[in-house]
Amino acid sequence: MYLDQITTLLKDVLSLGDDVVLTASTPLLGALPELDSMAVVNLIGALEDQFGIAVDDDEIGAATFETVGSLAAFVEQKLAE
């Protein structure tokens, strides 16, 4: 549902070119060199700003950032709270 917004946000935050194709199954952590620990912090801030959510430290784990789809599912779950 939020996949397009998440992919756009990822491309912006990570400064990925428009030629990079991100799908729900695209792996994130360990697969995108641009997604280092500082980029994760920036991405979380951007998600909070764009979607009006608050992400607690204990909600941040490797499973959330496993794929683009898992990140989109996390945002969708946060918005449903």
N, C-alpha and C positions, 0 to 999 in steps of 0.2 A: 504494500500500500504506500509506504513511504520510501520505496527503493530509489525512485528517481531523485528525490530530494537528498537522500543520503549519498548517492553517487556524485551528485553535483557538489555537495559539501566536502566530500572526500577529495575530489579533484581540486577544489579551491584551497582547502587547508594544506594539502600535501603538495600543492603546486604541480599537479600532474597535467600533462597536456591534454588537449581535447581528443587526441588520437588514442589515448588510453581507454580501453573498453573495460568497464566494471559491470559485472553481473552479480546476481544473488550468490552464486557459488564461488566468486572470486575470493581467494584466501587473502587475509590481511596481515596479521602478525606473523613475522618471519618470511613473508612472501614479498611485501612491498618495503624495499629498503628505506623509503621516505618515512615510513611509519615507525619512528623511534619513540623513545619514552617522552620526549618533549612534544612530539607531534600528537601523541595520544592525549596529553594534557590540553593542547590547543584544540584538538578535535572535540573533546568533551565540552570545553567551553563554548565552542561553536554550536554543538548540539543543544546545549542548555539555552543559548541565546535564540536559536532559530525555532526551537520547538517549545520553549517556555517550560522546560523540565528542570529538575534538580537531580543530579547524579551524585549519590553518596559514595565515599571511598570503598565501602564494602561491596558495592554493586559492580565494581570494575574488576573484571577478570579476563583471562585468556579466552574463555568461551564466548564472551560478549564480542570480542574483536577477532574471532576466528575467521568469519567471512563477512562480506558485505550484507548478506542476508541475515546473519545472526545479529549484526549491528542494527539493521532495520527492525528486526523482531524485538530487540531490546527497547528501541525508541517507541515502537507501537505499544509495548507492554507498559512503559512509563506513562504514556499518554492516556492509557486506560485506567490508571490509578485514580 
